[in-house]
Amino acid sequence: MAEANINCIGVMTSGGDAPGMNAAVRAVVKTACKSGIGVFAIHQGYKGMVEGGDMIKKMTSDDVGGILHKGGTAIGTARCHRFRKREGRLTAAKNLIDRKIDNLVIIGGDGSLTGANLFREEWTDLLKELVERGDITAETAVEHPLLKIVGLVGSIDNDLSGTDMTIGADSALRRIIDAIDAISSTAASHERTFVVEVMGRNCGYLALFSALATGADYVLIPERPPIADDWGMAMCDYLAEGRKAGKKKSLVIVAEGAKDKDGIPIKSTNVVSKLKEHLKVDVRLTILGHVQRGGAPTAFDRYMSIVLGYAAVKHLIENGGDTESKIIGLRKNKVTELSLMKSIERTRSIAKYIEDGNFDRAIELRGESFNAELNTFKTLAQAFPSKEKQTKDKLNLLVLNAGSLAPGMNTAVRTVVRIALEGGHNICGVNNGFKGLTEGDIKPMSWMEVEDWASEGGSFLGTNRMMIEGKDYFEIARNLEKWGTDGIIIIGGSTAYINAFRMNQRKNDFPAFDISTVCIPATINNNLPGTDFCIGSDTALNNIVDAIDKIKESAVAVTRTFVVEVFGRYCGFLAQLSGLATGAERVYIHEKGIRLKDMQEDVEMLVERFNEGKRLGLVIRNEFTNKIYTTAFVSALYEEEGREVFDVRQAVLGHLQQGGTPSASDRVLATRLAAKGVEFIESQADNDQKRYISLGLKGGQLAVEDIDRLESQVNLEYFRPKEQWWINLSEINDTFK
Ligand code: ADP
């Protein structure tokens, strides 16, 4: 990076802490240092800014070592009343000027960012007053005509309007679903009713998405109060119906800011009383509280925070004359600049609409997908299919898994089954993927059969990598005819896509293939076209990041470099993103190739860093990067060339990457795409020409692509998309190494 010519940057965390804040601070400090810009950490938010002294510390890249994987914020956060007063802000301005700081990266919630904007607006006046008081010279004031502010939103509630995700929300969701999964198993064993209170004063994000991800039975959120006059009675009737239908447990999720339709708060204790009163059952209440805020950040919170921290410094360098405070956030899976005050005003307006009882407007401002997820949740949580939505065209649908296992496959099947039954269709599950389809291993599926599938890893239907050929086509056609199949939903990886492509090509030979077919991307490798994310890839990424955290911790009292091999086939997604999220010095992926010369340089760089005091090195290698330069080769090379300063251990992570329960975001993605898959087939019912399509999420939007058009988007030799949205993130790894 070229040296940039701007004054110093101050970085601070403020307001409530959120997992991922450390990753953002680390990125800001490292990016600034590499750009030759002085950077200061302002400890404990505005408190440190007002107090000055040692609370504002000059940072080097080494000062942010070892914090990436930690929850909370290493530089502290606090509330500060003095900063709310002009006198406090005057002192803060003096403290910044004394250190030549006139660029700030503030990581906090809407309160902290509002304070920052006020500070920026007053800056000229504050400096004028400092000159008048003789605290600074007029020349000094001239050197700092503007205070530039970039805000990164740290909030576990995911409540900022205009960004897809705030720092900490994904980690909070992980904590919540881990807790609810645990509660569900004990609840089912004892056939109990549980109420779980989650955070969210004005935002039902955590409550709704955790309910969706865990297959809970009922959710109460601020934006959409129950419509019944007696909400307690309505809830109890609903849960009683579920029990009658065979549900073994009842699970109610309550957002802390839930309200009834008159705006009166619904407390979790009220929910418990109603349940006890009407259902006469034993009810247990769990208020998750600060568990939600704590713990290590997820892979997503780490890499998103790094990307945003990096972008924040670049923004400050490139936008010298910025006259407006900006938020850097993620929107449609892209780093985006937003007007800080407009975003905050919009966010606050939602809270105001909720307060005023204008719930429709509040939910509208939350965005289309929030409302869609709410409706999907309501359908999935029912005790049985509702009568009124049954369509006159009853379709015969099949659902199967294909390809390697991806966590989230069961979640997707559950959604397909329930949405199909809700639409009045017949739905059959195919066991063992395309093998089962050729063998006719097909069975009707029922509503209750999939009750507990939302949170389960693995594939209950079974999956394999069988590719169809030769007489398989005849067998499949025969089975499709036998079941009178109108549509198939295939949830899987490249096997699913290629087999669907082949069937589509043979439509003229086999009329039974002329049916609507939907491929839903599910592979940990994230190597499919037509989508930014495949179901299972987020879980795998978290599995890798968790494993590397442990591997790193194993190296006490030695200087060591780990060479870690991860899955991905010819796609470097898992390697690149886990490399970013774990702070790897080097990532080797097939897309970028690997040369002996580069490896030599990399070892030399590491040796130099170890000589400067580094104690731990990390290299991540995608499994198929290069046939000759294997993981064993890379390890041996590093061992030999670095023997004076560090030893080397290799770790091939293997199948642990595919295991475990699906992450919250994989469950949500699976639910979303599977619901759309059924809707798509319904929408095609009257079309003469039946389509074979893939469903995905591109730029945060639902993407529908015809299967035969995907061919041109794939590098067929190595089966991966020709364009990969994450490929340039290596620029950040290169900057930090
Ligand atoms: P959050 O940033 O998580 O919303 P708070 O609302 O508690 O947290 O704000 C954190 C700090 O930001 C406050 O203690 C105060 O120092 C500062 N702050 C918040 N709002 C303002 C404001 N309107 N004017 C000046 N400073 C503010």
Residues whose N, C-alpha, C, O or C-beta is under 5 A from the ligand:
A	BS01	ADP	S14 G15 G16 Y46 A78 R79 C80 H81 F83 R84 G108 G109 D110 G111 S112 L113 T114 G115 L118
